[in-house]
Amino acid sequence: MKAPVSLVMDCGSTNLTVIAIDAKGRIEKGESMPNGTASQPAGPPSWRIWDLDDLWSKLCRASKAMCGRIAKDRLHAVTVTTWGADGAPVRPDGTLAYPIISSQCDRTKEMMPVVAKKVTPCKLFEKTGYQIIHFNSLLRLMWLRKHVPQALDPKNRWVAMPGLISMKLTGELSIDPTHASTGMMMDLGRRDWADDLLAVAGVDRSFFPRWVEPGEVIGKVTRRAAKETGLPEGLPVVAAGHDTQFAPIGSGAKPGDAILSTGTWEILMSPVSKFAPNRMGFTEGLIIEAGAVPGMWDPQMLMMGSGVLEWVRRYFYADVTKRETAYATMIADAEKAGPGAGGVMLVPSFVSGTGPTKKHNTLGTVLGLQVTTDRAQVYRAALEGLCFQLKDALRVLSAAAGFRGKGIRVVGGGSKNDLWNQLRADITGLPVTTIAQKEATALGAAIVAFVGAGVYGSIAEAQRGFKFGQTTFEPGRGRGVYEELFQKYLSVPKALRGFYRPA
C-alpha cells in the first residue's frame, strides 16, 4: 500500500507551488505557477498589491493538475505556507475590506517615524523581536487607520496571508503565531498579542481571528473549494504559517547547525529555547520570530539573497533569454573569474535597514570597476559579497543569540547552486550541507500536517520517518585570501556611513 500524502500549498512571492509529500518525505508531484504583485487600481503606480482572486485561481489550477495524478484516498491533509508580514482586513462575508498591500510596496514607510515616536525601536525589539521595517503588519494597520479607517471596522478581522488561503479552503478565519510574529504586534516571550502595540493602531485582539498553532486543524475543505481545487471534500486543512519557520523542521538540522533559507531573501537562523533579546541584537539587525513549535524561537538575520543575483542576470545577462540557461552561463563564467573577482567587490545591501549592514544605513554598492571589468567578475563579486554577508551574519548570530556553529544547512532555491555552496563553505570556514529534497519549507509543513492529521504522533516521530539525503561542501583552499577580502568587505559600510544617509 502506498504511503499517505500531505498536500502543501507553498506560496512564495515569485512562485506558487503545490507539492505532494508522502509520509517518508518523498516529494511525489509538484505543480508551479508564477506569482507576482499587481498595481492597485486607482492608486499611484508604485502601490503594489496581491490579487487574491488571481493567486487563488493559480493555486486551484496547480492543485487540480496535481490531484489528477494522486489517488484521493492517499490524501490525508492539506496545509499552507506563505511569505511573511502581508495580510488584509476581511469583512464578515469573507470579502476583503481593502486589498492586500504587498511587502514590495513602500507606501507604509511614512509610518516608520510615527511608530518610533510612540515606542522606541529598542523597546519594540525587546517585546516583539522585530526591527522596524516598512512592511511590518503594525505599520499597515497604522497606515489604514490614517488613510482608510473604514477598512478597520470592528466587525472586520485582520487575516494574514496563510489564513487567507485556508479561508478559501475552509470558510474559516484563523491566524497562526509564526506569521503573526512577523508583524511586530506580538509579545513574543508570551507567544500572544501585545495589547499596547495593537492600541497604537487603534485595534484590539478582537480584530484578529481564531489563534491556531501549527499542526492544529483549522477546518475541512468545503464543497466549493473541492470543486475548485480538485481536493476531496472534507479533507482536513492543518495550520502551518510563515514559510521560514518550517525550514528547520524540514531540513534535518542537528544541534549546532545554522539554517540558511535562501531565495530572493536569505534568512539565517538557529532555533533556541529561550527568548532573550539584547541591545547588541537590536543594533546589529537581528530579528526573532516565534518558532513553529511552542517554546521555541528563531533568532535570525534577514538579508538580501538571490534577488541580488537576479539583478545581475537582468542587467548583465539580458542577452541570454532563458532563465535556466542564463544561470548556467553565469555560474560557468564565475568559476573562470576566480577568487576576488578581478578586484570587484559587491556589498549586497539592496534593501536598506536589513541584514548586518543595517547600522550603517548601507545600500547596494559595487567597487573596483575598471574598463576591463566583465560581467563574469560582477556575478562572481555578487556571489562572494553574499557569502561575506553570511559570514558577518554568523558573527551577529553568535554574539547576540549564543549560536556556536558546527555547520550550515542550506535550504531553498539558492541551495541548488553548487558554486555558491562551495563559496559559502570557503568563506565562512564551516561545512555547508544541502539535502536531496530542496524544498525544506514544504517538508517541514508536511511534517506538521501529518501530525495534525494523526499520521504521526509528534514532529520528532515524523522527522524520524522522513529520509533526508544530503551533500556536504567542506571548506577548501584559499581561506587566507577570503579572510583578507572579508576584512576589506567589513570596512566598506563603515567608510560609506556618511554617504548613505537614512531615508
Rosetta blueprint (number, residue, H / E / L):
1 M L
2 K L
3 A L
4 P L
5 V E
6 S E
7 L E
8 V E
9 M E
10 D E
11 C E
12 G L
13 S L
14 T L
15 N E
16 L E
17 T E
18 V E
19 I E
20 A E
21 I E
22 D E
23 A L
24 K L
25 G L
26 R L
27 I E
28 E E
29 K E
30 G E
31 E E
32 S E
33 M E
34 P E
35 N L
36 G L
37 T L
38 A E
39 S E
40 Q L
41 P L
42 A L
43 G L
44 P L
45 P L
46 S L
47 W L
48 R E
49 I E
50 W E
51 D L
52 L H
53 D H
54 D H
55 L H
56 W H
57 S H
58 K H
59 L H
60 C H
61 R H
62 A H
63 S H
64 K H
65 A H
66 M H
67 C H
68 G L
69 R L
70 I L
71 A L
72 K H
73 D H
74 R H
75 L E
76 H E
77 A E
78 V E
79 T E
80 V E
81 T E
82 T E
83 W L
84 G L
85 A L
86 D L
87 G E
88 A E
89 P E
90 V E
91 R L
92 P L
93 D L
94 G L
95 T L
96 L E
97 A L
98 Y L
99 P L
100 I E
101 I E
102 S L
103 S L
104 Q L
105 C L
106 D L
107 R H
108 T H
109 K H
110 E H
111 M H
112 M H
113 P H
114 V H
115 V H
116 A H
117 K H
118 K H
119 V L
120 T L
121 P H
122 C H
123 K H
124 L H
125 F H
126 E H
127 K H
128 T H
129 G L
130 Y L
131 Q L
132 I L
133 I L
134 H L
135 F L
136 N L
137 S H
138 L H
139 L H
140 R H
141 L H
142 M H
143 W H
144 L H
145 R H
146 K H
147 H H
148 V L
149 P H
150 Q H
151 A H
152 L H
153 D L
154 P L
155 K L
156 N L
157 R E
158 W E
159 V E
160 A E
161 M H
162 P H
163 G H
164 L H
165 I H
166 S H
167 M H
168 K H
169 L H
170 T H
171 G L
172 E L
173 L L
174 S E
175 I E
176 D L
177 P H
178 T H
179 H H
180 A H
181 S L
182 T L
183 G L
184 M L
185 M L
186 M E
187 D E
188 L H
189 G H
190 R H
191 R L
192 D E
193 W E
194 A L
195 D H
196 D H
197 L H
198 L H
199 A H
200 V H
201 A L
202 G L
203 V L
204 D L
205 R H
206 S H
207 F H
208 F L
209 P L
210 R E
211 W E
212 V L
213 E L
214 P L
215 G L
216 E L
217 V E
218 I E
219 G E
220 K E
221 V L
222 T L
223 R H
224 R H
225 A H
226 A H
227 K H
228 E H
229 T H
230 G L
231 L L
232 P L
233 E L
234 G L
235 L L
236 P E
237 V E
238 V E
239 A E
240 A E
241 G E
242 H E
243 D H
244 T H
245 Q H
246 F H
247 A H
248 P H
249 I H
250 G H
251 S L
252 G L
253 A L
254 K L
255 P L
256 G L
257 D E
258 A E
259 I E
260 L E
261 S E
262 T E
263 G L
264 T L
265 W E
266 E E
267 I E
268 L E
269 M E
270 S L
271 P L
272 V E
273 S L
274 K L
275 F L
276 A L
277 P L
278 N L
279 R H
280 M H
281 G H
282 F H
283 T H
284 E L
285 G L
286 L L
287 I E
288 I E
289 E E
290 A E
291 G L
292 A L
293 V L
294 P L
295 G L
296 M L
297 W E
298 D E
299 P E
300 Q E
301 M E
302 L E
303 M E
304 M E
305 G L
306 S H
307 G H
308 V H
309 L H
310 E H
311 W H
312 V H
313 R H
314 R H
315 Y H
316 F H
317 Y L
318 A L
319 D L
320 V L
321 T L
322 K L
323 R H
324 E H
325 T H
326 A H
327 Y H
328 A H
329 T H
330 M H
331 I H
332 A H
333 D H
334 A H
335 E H
336 K H
337 A H
338 G L
339 P L
340 G L
341 A H
342 G H
343 G H
344 V L
345 M E
346 L E
347 V E
348 P L
349 S L
350 F L
351 V L
352 S L
353 G L
354 T L
355 G L
356 P L
357 T L
358 K H
359 K H
360 H H
361 N L
362 T L
363 L L
364 G L
365 T E
366 V E
367 L E
368 G L
369 L L
370 Q L
371 V L
372 T L
373 T L
374 D L
375 R H
376 A H
377 Q H
378 V H
379 Y H
380 R H
381 A H
382 A H
383 L H
384 E H
385 G H
386 L H
387 C H
388 F H
389 Q H
390 L H
391 K H
392 D H
393 A H
394 L H
395 R H
396 V H
397 L H
398 S H
399 A H
400 A H
401 A H
402 G L
403 F L
404 R L
405 G L
406 K L
407 G E
408 I E
409 R E
410 V E
411 V E
412 G L
413 G H
414 G H
415 S H
416 K H
417 N L
418 D H
419 L H
420 W H
421 N H
422 Q H
423 L H
424 R H
425 A H
426 D H
427 I H
428 T H
429 G L
430 L L
431 P L
432 V E
433 T E
434 T E
435 I E
436 A L
437 Q L
438 K L
439 E L
440 A H
441 T H
442 A H
443 L H
444 G H
445 A H
446 A H
447 I H
448 V H
449 A H
450 F H
451 V H
452 G H
453 A L
454 G L
455 V L
456 Y L
457 G L
458 S L
459 I H
460 A H
461 E H
462 A H
463 Q H
464 R H
465 G H
466 F L
467 K L
468 F L
469 G L
470 Q E
471 T E
472 T E
473 F E
474 E L
475 P L
476 G L
477 R L
478 G L
479 R H
480 G H
481 V H
482 Y H
483 E H
484 E H
485 L H
486 F H
487 Q H
488 K H
489 Y H
490 L H
491 S H
492 V H
493 P H
494 K H
495 A H
496 L L
497 R L
498 G L
499 F L
500 Y L
501 R L
502 P L
503 A L
